[in-house]
Amino acid sequence: NVLDRTGLILEIFAARARTKAGQLQVELAQQLYAQSRLVRLWTHLERQRGGTGKAAGPGERQLDIDKTLIKKRISRLKADLADVAATRNLQRMARTKNQMPTVALVGYTNAGKSTLFNRMVEGSTLVADALFATLDPLMRKLELPGGLEIVLADTVGFVADLPHELVEAFKATLEEVVMADVVIEVRDASNPDWPLQAADVAEVLKDIGAHDKRRLVAFNKIDKLSEGSGVPPEGMGVSAVTGQGVEPLLKA
């Protein structure tokens, strides 16, 4: 079985989905992807018309059946996800009413967002050294050093050229970033490709309409840097593993 890049990403997402909302989002992305590939999937069948020029070949008949089934499933999934989005919107309204700001962690996949999230809230969310380990926005109430209560949200990791199907399917999750008061962009300071990853994150933020958010940059994994290495001046150095730099980040 040969997968293209999008197909592989979807397989990883499917393996990581844990909650009902996450599973719905992944299946919608898979159905949208399958819909775009239907014609190519059935090229092995005869698609020529019958002898009278009117009867469809077996490939065309199967293609029409598949199109109908996928359209129905997509409609059902979108309806279910609309319910999820409505529930999250009510939760956001309640937070706004209580004047509780939201801070969203974003970043390239595997930058250490979930580990930093745990360190910041001393929670027990899933932490894994794996791509796309977080598919749903994990949210916790947190009191900052100055006494202000906020909601901290951990979000799905971004990738280069995030497939359109995923952006479409994960709108309910990505809305937490769009609606956040402040965004903390987590970068992997130990990865030499972090500038390219940061550019990819900026592109995704632009795609979802969150590029003009108030933003803090946290260079994570400074415990992996060699002696004497620093972080660029536009960000703060932190280590989600050791806790170094987390207190100044919370104060900021």
MARVEXVO-202693 format. One record per atom (N, C-alpha, C): x, y, z; residue number from 1. Coordinates in steps of 0.05 Angstrom, whole numbers, plus 5000, padded with zeros to 4 digits. Atoms other than C-alpha are relative to their C-alpha. Layout:
SITE     c1     c2     c3     i
SITE      X      Y      Z   NUM
...
//
This chain:
SITE     c1     c2     c3     i
SITE   5017   4976   5000     1
SITE   5000   5000   5000     1
SITE   5018   5025   5000     1
SITE   4984   4976   5003     2
SITE   5032   5065   4976     2
SITE   4984   5025   5007     2
SITE   5014   4975   4991     3
SITE   5013   5131   5010     3
SITE   5015   5024   4991     3
SITE   4986   4975   5005     4
SITE   5028   5201   4988     4
SITE   5002   5015   5026     4
SITE   4994   4985   4975     5
SITE   5048   5255   5038     5
SITE   4974   5005   5016     5
SITE   5024   4994   4986     6
SITE   4977   5275   5055     6
SITE   4988   4975   5012     6
SITE   5010   5025   4990     7
SITE   4955   5203   5062     7
SITE   5015   4990   5025     7
SITE   4983   5008   4978     8
SITE   5013   5189   5109     8
SITE   4993   5016   5025     8
SITE   5007   4983   4977     9
SITE   4997   5249   5153     9
SITE   4973   4992   5011     9
SITE   5027   5008   4991    10
SITE   4924   5227   5156    10
SITE   5001   4974   5016    10
SITE   4996   5025   4985    11
SITE   4946   5157   5178    11
SITE   5010   5005   5028    11
SITE   4988   4993   4973    12
SITE   4987   5187   5235    12
SITE   4978   5013   5017    12
SITE   5021   4987   4985    13
SITE   4929   5232   5255    13
SITE   4980   4979   5010    13
SITE   5019   5020   4993    14
SITE   4882   5172   5255    14
SITE   5009   4983   5024    14
SITE   4988   5016   4978    15
SITE   4929   5133   5301    15
SITE   5000   5016   5026    15
SITE   4997   4984   4975    16
SITE   4933   5192   5350    16
SITE   4972   5008   5011    16
SITE   5026   4990   4991    17
SITE   4858   5208   5354    17
SITE   4990   4985   5024    17
SITE   5009   5013   4975    18
SITE   4832   5194   5424    18
SITE   4971   5008   5006    18
SITE   5027   4992   4993    19
SITE   4770   5236   5436    19
SITE   4981   4998   4977    19
SITE   5020   5002   5021    20
SITE   4705   5234   5398    20
SITE   5003   5023   4979    20
SITE   4996   4977   5018    21
SITE   4717   5304   5369    21
SITE   5024   4996   4982    21
SITE   4976   5005   5016    22
SITE   4787   5285   5347    22
SITE   4995   4979   4979    22
SITE   5006   5021   5020    23
SITE   4762   5222   5313    23
SITE   4982   5010   4978    23
SITE   5018   4989   5021    24
SITE   4707   5261   5277    24
SITE   5017   5018   4981    24
SITE   4984   4982   5016    25
SITE   4758   5312   5253    25
SITE   5018   4984   4981    25
SITE   4983   5016   5017    26
SITE   4806   5259   5227    26
SITE   4984   4986   4978    26
SITE   5015   5014   5020    27
SITE   4751   5220   5192    27
SITE   4990   5020   4978    27
SITE   5008   4980   5020    28
SITE   4726   5284   5158    28
SITE   5023   5006   4981    28
SITE   4976   4995   5016    29
SITE   4797   5298   5134    29
SITE   5004   4977   4980    29
SITE   4997   5024   5017    30
SITE   4801   5227   5107    30
SITE   4980   4999   4978    30
SITE   5021   5001   5020    31
SITE   4735   5232   5071    31
SITE   5004   5022   4979    31
SITE   4994   4979   5019    32
SITE   4753   5299   5040    32
SITE   5023   4992   4981    32
SITE   4976   5009   5015    33
SITE   4819   5269   5018    33
SITE   4991   4979   4979    33
SITE   5009   5022   5018    34
SITE   4785   5207   4989    34
SITE   4983   5011   4977    34
SITE   5017   4987   5020    35
SITE   4735   5251   4952    35
SITE   5017   5012   4977    35
SITE   4983   4987   5020    36
SITE   4791   5288   4917    36
SITE   5016   4980   4983    36
SITE   4984   5020   5014    37
SITE   4824   5223   4896    37
SITE   4983   4979   4986    37
SITE   5017   5022   5010    38
SITE   4763   5183   4873    38
SITE   5005   4992   4971    38
SITE   4997   5006   5028    39
SITE   4774   5188   4799    39
SITE   5025   4983   4995    39
SITE   4975   5015   5003    40
SITE   4846   5164   4805    40
SITE   4998   4972   5012    40
SITE   5003   5026   4987    41
SITE   4825   5107   4852    41
SITE   4987   4979   4982    41
SITE   5015   5019   5016    42
SITE   4781   5076   4799    42
SITE   5009   4998   4971    42
SITE   4990   5002   5027    43
SITE   4824   5082   4737    43
SITE   5006   4972   4991    43
SITE   4995   5027   5008    44
SITE   4836   5007   4739    44
SITE   4974   4986   4990    44
SITE   5025   5011   5011    45
SITE   4762   4996   4721    45
SITE   4994   5011   4973    45
SITE   5008   4990   5026    46
SITE   4732   5003   4653    46
SITE   4981   5024   5004    46
SITE   5016   4976   4997    47
SITE   4704   5073   4648    47
SITE   4988   5009   4973    47
SITE   5012   4994   5026    48
SITE   4683   5071   4575    48
SITE   4970   4994   5001    48
SITE   5028   5006   5001    49
SITE   4610   5073   4558    49
SITE   4994   4975   4984    49
SITE   5008   5025   5014    50
SITE   4572   5013   4533    50
SITE   4996   5004   4970    50
SITE   5003   5000   5029    51
SITE   4557   4996   4460    51
SITE   4980   5021   4990    51
SITE   5020   4982   5010    52
SITE   4496   5041   4455    52
SITE   5009   5029   5004    52
SITE   4990   4973   4996    53
SITE   4536   5102   4478    53
SITE   4986   5013   5024    53
SITE   5015   4989   4977    54
SITE   4489   5111   4538    54
SITE   5006   4987   5026    54
SITE   4996   5014   4975    55
SITE   4504   5058   4589    55
SITE   5027   5005   5011    55
SITE   4975   4995   4987    56
SITE   4558   5074   4639    56
SITE   5015   4974   5005    56
SITE   4984   5023   4994    57
SITE   4616   5026   4648    57
SITE   5000   4995   5030    57
SITE   5000   5006   4972    58
SITE   4627   4991   4715    58
SITE   5016   5019   5017    58
SITE   4984   4981   4986    59
SITE   4680   5041   4735    59
SITE   4984   5025   5007    59
SITE   5017   4976   4996    60
SITE   4632   5100   4726    60
SITE   4978   4995   5020    60
SITE   5022   5006   4981    61
SITE   4576   5065   4763    61
SITE   5011   4999   5028    61
SITE   4988   5002   4973    62
SITE   4622   5049   4822    62
SITE   5008   5028   5009    62
SITE   4992   4972   4993    63
SITE   4649   5121   4820    63
SITE   4976   5016   5010    63
SITE   5024   4986   4991    64
SITE   4578   5149   4825    64
SITE   4991   4991   5027    64
SITE   5008   5011   4974    65
SITE   4562   5103   4883    65
SITE   5018   5011   5022    65
SITE   4980   4990   4980    66
SITE   4626   5123   4920    66
SITE   4996   5029   5005    66
SITE   5004   4971   4996    67
SITE   4614   5197   4908    67
SITE   4976   5006   5018    67
SITE   5025   4996   4984    68
SITE   4544   5192   4937    68
SITE   5005   4993   5029    68
SITE   4995   5009   4973    69
SITE   4567   5153   4998    69
SITE   5018   5020   5015    69
SITE   4981   4982   4987    70
SITE   4625   5200   5012    70
SITE   4987   5027   5006    70
SITE   5013   4975   4995    71
SITE   4582   5262   5004    71
SITE   4981   4999   5024    71
SITE   5018   5004   4978    72
SITE   4531   5235   5053    72
SITE   5016   4999   5027    72
SITE   4984   5003   4975    73
SITE   4585   5217   5104    73
SITE   5013   5027   5007    73
SITE   4989   4973   4994    74
SITE   4618   5286   5097    74
SITE   4979   5018   5012    74
SITE   5021   4983   4989    75
SITE   4552   5320   5109    75
SITE   4994   4993   5029    75
SITE   5006   5009   4972    76
SITE   4540   5278   5172    76
SITE   5023   5009   5018    76
SITE   4977   4993   4984    77
SITE   4611   5291   5198    77
SITE   5000   5030   5005    77
SITE   5000   4971   4996    78
SITE   4605   5366   5186    78
SITE   4978   5009   5019    78
SITE   5022   4994   4981    79
SITE   4539   5367   5223    79
SITE   5008   4994   5029    79
SITE   4991   5007   4973    80
SITE   4569   5331   5282    80
SITE   5021   5019   5011    80
SITE   4979   4981   4992    81
SITE   4630   5377   5283    81
SITE   4988   5028   5005    81
SITE   5013   4975   4995    82
SITE   4583   5437   5279    82
SITE   4990   5001   5029    82
SITE   5009   5002   4972    83
SITE   4554   5413   5345    83
SITE   5024   5004   5020    83
SITE   4976   4997   4983    84
SITE   4625   5408   5374    84
SITE   5008   5030   5001    84
SITE   4993   4972   5001    85
SITE   4640   5479   5350    85
SITE   4981   5017   5016    85
SITE   5020   4984   4985    86
SITE   4575   5505   5380    86
SITE   5005   4997   5030    86
SITE   4994   5004   4971    87
SITE   4592   5474   5448    87
SITE   5025   5016   5008    87
SITE   4976   4985   4994    88
SITE   4662   5504   5446    88
SITE   4995   5030   5000    88
SITE   5006   4972   5001    89
SITE   4633   5571   5427    89
SITE   4986   5009   5026    89
SITE   5014   4994   4975    90
SITE   4587   5569   5488    90
SITE   5020   5002   5023    90
SITE   4980   4999   4979    91
SITE   4647   5553   5531    91
SITE   5017   5025   4999    91
SITE   4985   4976   5004    92
SITE   4685   5611   5501    92
SITE   4984   5024   5010    92
SITE   5017   4978   4991    93
SITE   4626   5658   5514    93
SITE   4999   5001   5031    93
SITE   5000   5001   4971    94
SITE   4625   5635   5587    94
SITE   5026   5011   5011    94
SITE   4974   4989   4991    95
SITE   4699   5650   5594    95
SITE   5001   5030   4996    95
SITE   5000   4971   5005    96
SITE   4689   5718   5562    96
SITE   4983   5015   5021    96
SITE   5017   4988   4980    97
SITE   4632   5733   5610    97
SITE   5014   5002   5027    97
SITE   4985   5000   4975    98
SITE   4677   5715   5668    98
SITE   5026   5015   4998    98
SITE   4976   4984   5006    99
SITE   4731   5759   5637    99
SITE   5025   4983   5004    99
SITE   4977   5018   4998   100
SITE   4778   5700   5633   100
SITE   5014   4997   4973   100
SITE   4986   5001   5025   101
SITE   4829   5708   5577   101
SITE   5010   4972   4993   101
SITE   4990   5025   5010   102
SITE   4852   5650   5534   102
SITE   5028   5004   4988   102
SITE   4973   5000   5012   103
SITE   4925   5636   5518   103
SITE   5004   4973   4986   103
SITE   4998   5024   5016   104
SITE   4938   5585   5463   104
SITE   5030   4994   4994   104
SITE   4973   5009   5008   105
SITE   5003   5545   5453   105
SITE   4998   4990   4972   105
SITE   4999   5009   5027   106
SITE   5020   5536   5380   106
SITE   5029   4994   4993   106
SITE   4973   5006   5008   107
SITE   5080   5510   5343   107
SITE   5001   4976   4981   107
SITE   4996   5022   5018   108
SITE   5109   5460   5296   108
SITE   4997   4974   5015   108
SITE   5004   5026   4987   109
SITE   5093   5387   5311   109
SITE   5026   4991   5014   109
SITE   4978   5010   4985   110
SITE   5138   5357   5364   110
SITE   5019   5021   5011   110
SITE   4983   4979   4988   111
SITE   5164   5424   5389   111
SITE   5000   4999   5030   111
SITE   5000   5002   4971   112
SITE   5146   5404   5460   112
SITE   4977   5015   5013   112
SITE   5022   4984   4989   113
SITE   5080   5441   5468   113
SITE   4986   4987   5024   113
SITE   5015   5015   4979   114
SITE   5046   5387   5509   114
SITE   5016   4998   5026   114
SITE   4982   5001   4976   115
SITE   5106   5380   5556   115
SITE   5000   5027   5014   115
SITE   5000   4973   4988   116
SITE   5108   5455   5566   116
SITE   4973   5006   5012   116
SITE   5027   4997   4989   117
SITE   5033   5456   5576   117
SITE   4998   4987   5028   117
SITE   5000   5014   4975   118
SITE   5041   5404   5631   118
SITE   5016   5014   5021   118
SITE   4983   4986   4981   119
SITE   5097   5442   5663   119
SITE   4986   5025   5010   119
SITE   5013   4975   4993   120
SITE   5055   5506   5663   120
SITE   4976   4995   5018   120
SITE   5024   5004   4984   121
SITE   4993   5476   5693   121
SITE   5002   4977   5019   121
SITE   4996   5023   4984   122
SITE   5023   5416   5728   122
SITE   4977   4980   4996   122
SITE   5023   5018   5007   123
SITE   4970   5375   5692   123
SITE   5009   4972   4993   123
SITE   4994   5028   5007   124
SITE   4968   5304   5667   124
SITE   4991   4993   4972   124
SITE   5008   5005   5028   125
SITE   4955   5311   5593   125
SITE   5020   4982   4986   125
SITE   4983   5018   5015   126
SITE   4984   5265   5541   126
SITE   5025   5013   4992   126
SITE   4974   4990   5009   127
SITE   5058   5276   5530   127
SITE   5013   4977   4985   127
SITE   4987   5021   5016   128
SITE   5092   5238   5474   128
SITE   5020   5012   4981   128
SITE   4981   4991   5020   129
SITE   5154   5246   5432   129
SITE   4992   4989   4973   129
SITE   5012   5010   5024   130
SITE   5113   5236   5370   130
SITE   4986   5022   4985   130
SITE   5013   4981   5016   131
SITE   5084   5274   5312   131
SITE   4970   5000   5006   131
SITE   5029   4996   4997   132
SITE   5014   5302   5322   132
SITE   4988   4985   5025   132
SITE   5010   5014   4976   133
SITE   5007   5274   5393   133
SITE   4975   5014   5011   133
SITE   5023   4985   4990   134
SITE   4955   5328   5408   134
SITE   4982   5006   4977   134
SITE   5019   4994   5021   135
SITE   4893   5330   5364   135
SITE   4977   5018   5009   135
SITE   5022   4984   4989   136
SITE   4843   5365   5409   136
SITE   5012   5022   5017   136
SITE   4990   4979   4983   137
SITE   4852   5431   5445   137
SITE   4996   4992   5029   137
SITE   5002   5006   4971   138
SITE   4868   5411   5517   138
SITE   5000   5026   5015   138
SITE   5003   4974   4988   139
SITE   4847   5467   5562   139
SITE   4999   4997   5031   139
SITE   4999   5000   4971   140
SITE   4862   5482   5635   140
SITE   5000   5029   5010   140
SITE   5000   4974   4987   141
SITE   4849   5541   5681   141
SITE   5026   5003   5016   141
SITE   4973   4995   4988   142
SITE   4913   5572   5707   142
SITE   5001   5027   5012   142
SITE   4996   4974   4987   143
SITE   4929   5627   5756   143
SITE   5029   5009   4995   143
SITE   4974   4990   5005   144
SITE   4987   5670   5734   144
SITE   5013   5012   5025   144
SITE   4986   4990   4976   145
SITE   5040   5697   5783   145
SITE   4987   5026   5010   145
SITE   5012   4975   4991   146
SITE   5004   5765   5784   146
SITE   4972   4997   5011   146
SITE   5027   5005   4989   147
SITE   4938   5732   5805   147
SITE   4979   4998   4979   147
SITE   5020   5002   5021   148
SITE   4902   5735   5738   148
SITE   4995   4971   4992   148
SITE   5007   5027   5009   149
SITE   4865   5672   5719   149
SITE   4996   5000   4970   149
SITE   5003   5003   5029   150
SITE   4870   5649   5647   150
SITE   4992   4971   4994   150
SITE   5003   5027   5010   151
SITE   4852   5588   5606   151
SITE   5023   4995   4980   151
SITE   4977   5007   5017   152
SITE   4913   5555   5574   152
SITE   4991   4977   4982   152
SITE   5008   5020   5020   153
SITE   4900   5515   5510   153
SITE   5024   4989   4985   153
SITE   4980   5014   5016   154
SITE   4946   5464   5478   154
SITE   4986   4992   4974   154
SITE   5013   5005   5026   155
SITE   4933   5455   5404   155
SITE   5016   4980   4983   155
SITE   4987   5018   5018   156
SITE   4949   5409   5346   156
SITE   5025   5012   4988   156
SITE   4975   4990   5012   157
SITE   5020   5414   5318   157
SITE   4997   5006   4971   157
SITE   5001   4993   5028   158
SITE   5030   5448   5252   158
SITE   5022   4986   4984   158
SITE   4980   5011   5017   159
SITE   5069   5421   5193   159
SITE   5003   5017   4975   159
SITE   4996   4986   5025   160
SITE   5097   5448   5128   160
SITE   4978   4993   4981   160
SITE   5021   5005   5020   161
SITE   5043   5456   5075   161
SITE   4978   4983   5011   161
SITE   5022   5016   4988   162
SITE   4988   5432   5121   162
SITE   4978   4995   4980   162
SITE   5020   5007   5021   163
SITE   4940   5395   5075   163
SITE   4974   5014   5004   163
SITE   5026   4985   4998   164
SITE   4876   5433   5059   164
SITE   4979   4984   5015   164
SITE   5020   5017   4987   165
SITE   4835   5374   5082   165
SITE   5002   5001   5030   165
SITE   4996   4999   4972   166
SITE   4865   5379   5151   166
SITE   4992   5027   5011   166
SITE   5009   4974   4991   167
SITE   4855   5454   5157   167
SITE   4970   5002   5001   167
SITE   5029   5000   5001   168
SITE   4783   5445   5137   168
SITE   4988   4983   5023   168
SITE   5011   5018   4979   169
SITE   4771   5387   5185   169
SITE   5005   5009   5028   169
SITE   4993   4992   4973   170
SITE   4806   5418   5244   170
SITE   4993   5029   5007   170
SITE   5008   4972   4994   171
SITE   4772   5486   5242   171
SITE   4990   5003   5029   171
SITE   5010   4998   4973   172
SITE   4737   5471   5308   172
SITE   5023   5002   5020   172
SITE   4977   4999   4982   173
SITE   4805   5459   5341   173
SITE   5015   5026   4996   173
SITE   4984   4976   5006   174
SITE   4841   5516   5306   174
SITE   4986   5026   5008   174
SITE   5015   4977   4991   175
SITE   4786   5564   5326   175
SITE   5010   5010   5028   175
SITE   4990   4992   4974   176
SITE   4816   5563   5396   176
SITE   5024   5019   4997   176
SITE   4978   4982   5006   177
SITE   4878   5596   5366   177
SITE   4990   5026   4990   177
SITE   5011   4975   5012   178
SITE   4838   5646   5326   178
SITE   4987   5018   5021   178
SITE   5014   4985   4980   179
SITE   4797   5666   5387   179
SITE   5017   5007   5025   179
SITE   4983   4995   4977   180
SITE   4855   5668   5436   180
SITE   5008   5029   5003   180
SITE   4991   4973   4995   181
SITE   4876   5733   5469   181
SITE   5030   5003   4995   181
SITE   4970   5001   5004   182
SITE   4950   5714   5467   182
SITE   5008   4973   4990   182
SITE   4989   5025   5011   183
SITE   4988   5662   5428   183
SITE   5029   4997   5010   183
SITE   4972   5006   4994   184
SITE   5051   5629   5455   184
SITE   5010   4981   4978   184
SITE   4989   5017   5021   185
SITE   5091   5602   5396   185
SITE   5024   4985   5011   185
SITE   4979   5016   4989   186
SITE   5134   5544   5419   186
SITE   5018   4990   4977   186
SITE   4980   5009   5020   187
SITE   5197   5531   5379   187
SITE   5020   4981   5013   187
SITE   4980   5019   4990   188
SITE   5246   5474   5386   188
SITE   5028   5012   4996   188
SITE   4974   4987   5002   189
SITE   5311   5510   5401   189
SITE   5023   4981   4992   189
SITE   4979   5020   5005   190
SITE   5351   5445   5393   190
SITE   4999   4990   4971   190
SITE   5002   5009   5028   191
SITE   5327   5434   5321   191
SITE   5011   5021   4982   191
SITE   4987   4980   5018   192
SITE   5372   5468   5270   192
SITE   4981   5011   4979   192
SITE   5020   4991   5020   193
SITE   5311   5474   5224   193
SITE   4979   5018   5011   193
SITE   5021   4985   4988   194
SITE   5272   5517   5272   194
SITE   4992   5025   4984   194
SITE   5009   4977   5016   195
SITE   5274   5579   5226   195
SITE   4980   4992   4978   195
SITE   5018   5010   5020   196
SITE   5241   5539   5171   196
SITE   4973   4992   5012   196
SITE   5024   5008   4986   197
SITE   5191   5510   5220   197
SITE   4984   5025   5009   197
SITE   5014   4975   4992   198
SITE   5175   5580   5246   198
SITE   4986   5013   4977   198
SITE   5013   4988   5024   199
SITE   5161   5603   5175   199
SITE   4975   4984   4993   199
SITE   5024   5017   5006   200
SITE   5113   5544   5166   200
SITE   4977   5006   5020   200
SITE   5020   4993   4980   201
SITE   5078   5561   5231   201
SITE   4987   5027   4993   201
SITE   5010   4973   5007   202
SITE   5071   5634   5209   202
SITE   4981   4997   4976   202
SITE   5018   5003   5024   203
SITE   5040   5610   5143   203
SITE   4973   4988   5009   203
SITE   5025   5012   4990   204
SITE   4988   5567   5180   204
SITE   4984   5021   5015   204
SITE   5013   4979   4985   205
SITE   4972   5624   5227   205
SITE   4987   5020   4981   205
SITE   5011   4982   5020   206
SITE   4961   5668   5167   206
SITE   4976   4988   4986   206
SITE   5022   5015   5014   207
SITE   4917   5615   5133   207
SITE   4974   5000   5017   207
SITE   5023   5002   4983   208
SITE   4871   5611   5194   208
SITE   4991   5028   5011   208
SITE   5008   4974   4991   209
SITE   4869   5686   5206   209
SITE   5010   5008   5028   209
SITE   4990   4994   4973   210
SITE   4911   5688   5270   210
SITE   5028   5012   5000   210
SITE   4973   4990   5003   211
SITE   4974   5721   5244   211
SITE   5005   5026   5015   211
SITE   4997   4974   4987   212
SITE   4960   5787   5279   212
SITE   4996   4999   5030   212
SITE   5004   5003   4972   213
SITE   4952   5759   5348   213
SITE   5023   5010   5017   213
SITE   4979   4994   4981   214
SITE   4991   5784   5408   214
SITE   5015   4974   5005   214
SITE   4985   5025   4999   215
SITE   5047   5733   5411   215
SITE   5025   5001   5016   215
SITE   4975   5005   4986   216
SITE   5102   5708   5456   216
SITE   5014   4977   4987   216
SITE   4985   5022   5012   217
SITE   5157   5664   5428   217
SITE   5016   4986   5022   217
SITE   4985   5016   4980   218
SITE   5184   5608   5473   218
SITE   5018   4980   4986   218
SITE   4981   5020   5011   219
SITE   5247   5572   5451   219
SITE   5003   4978   5020   219
SITE   5001   5023   4982   220
SITE   5237   5504   5483   220
SITE   5025   4983   4996   220
SITE   4979   5020   5001   221
SITE   5288   5449   5497   221
SITE   5028   5013   5002   221
SITE   4973   4987   4997   222
SITE   5345   5496   5517   222
SITE   5018   4982   5016   222
SITE   4983   5019   4986   223
SITE   5369   5439   5561   223
SITE   5016   4982   4981   223
SITE   4986   5016   5020   224
SITE   5391   5405   5497   224
SITE   5022   5016   4985   224
SITE   4981   4984   5014   225
SITE   5433   5464   5473   225
SITE   5028   4997   5012   225
SITE   4973   5003   4991   226
SITE   5508   5462   5477   226
SITE   5008   5024   5018   226
SITE   4991   4980   4981   227
SITE   5545   5503   5530   227
SITE   5006   5026   4985   227
SITE   4995   4974   5013   228
SITE   5545   5577   5512   228
SITE   4981   5008   4979   228
SITE   5020   4994   5021   229
SITE   5489   5572   5461   229
SITE   4977   5015   5013   229
SITE   5022   4985   4990   230
SITE   5434   5623   5470   230
SITE   4976   4998   4981   230
SITE   5024   4999   5018   231
SITE   5366   5637   5439   231
SITE   4998   5028   4988   231
SITE   5003   4974   5013   232
SITE   5349   5693   5391   232
SITE   4985   5020   5018   232
SITE   5012   4980   4982   233
SITE   5328   5759   5424   233
SITE   4970   5003   4998   233
SITE   5029   4996   5003   234
SITE   5257   5756   5397   234
SITE   4984   4980   5017   234
SITE   5014   5020   4984   235
SITE   5241   5697   5444   235
SITE   5012   4996   5028   235
SITE   4991   5007   4973   236
SITE   5249   5670   5514   236
SITE   5008   4970   5000   236
SITE   4991   5027   4998   237
SITE   5288   5607   5529   237
SITE   4987   4985   5023   237
SITE   5013   5016   4979   238
SITE   5252   5552   5567   238
SITE   5008   4971   4996   238
SITE   4998   5029   5001   239
SITE   5259   5479   5583   239
SITE   4976   4988   5014   239
SITE   5023   5012   4989   240
SITE   5194   5443   5592   240
SITE   5007   4976   5018   240
SITE   4991   5024   4985   241
SITE   5233   5383   5620   241
SITE   5011   5008   5027   241
SITE   4988   4992   4974   242
SITE   5273   5419   5674   242
SITE   4985   5022   5014   242
SITE   5014   4978   4988   243
SITE   5227   5478   5685   243
SITE   5014   5027   4997   243
SITE   4985   4975   5003   244
SITE   5281   5529   5669   244
SITE   4985   5020   4982   244
SITE   5012   4979   5016   245
SITE   5252   5594   5643   245
SITE   4969   5001   5000   245
SITE   5029   5001   5001   246
SITE   5179   5574   5654   246
SITE   4988   5023   5017   246
SITE   5010   4979   4983   247
SITE   5168   5623   5712   247
SITE   5001   5027   4986   247
SITE   4999   4975   5015   248
SITE   5192   5683   5671   248
SITE   4979   5001   4977   248
SITE   5020   5002   5021   249
SITE   5147   5659   5614   249
SITE   4973   5006   5011   249
SITE   5026   4995   4987   250
SITE   5087   5658   5660   250
SITE   4996   5029   5008   250
SITE   5001   4971   4993   251
SITE   5104   5728   5685   251
SITE   4996   5017   4975   251
SITE   5003   4985   5025   252
SITE   5110   5752   5613   252
SITE   4972   4998   4989   252
//
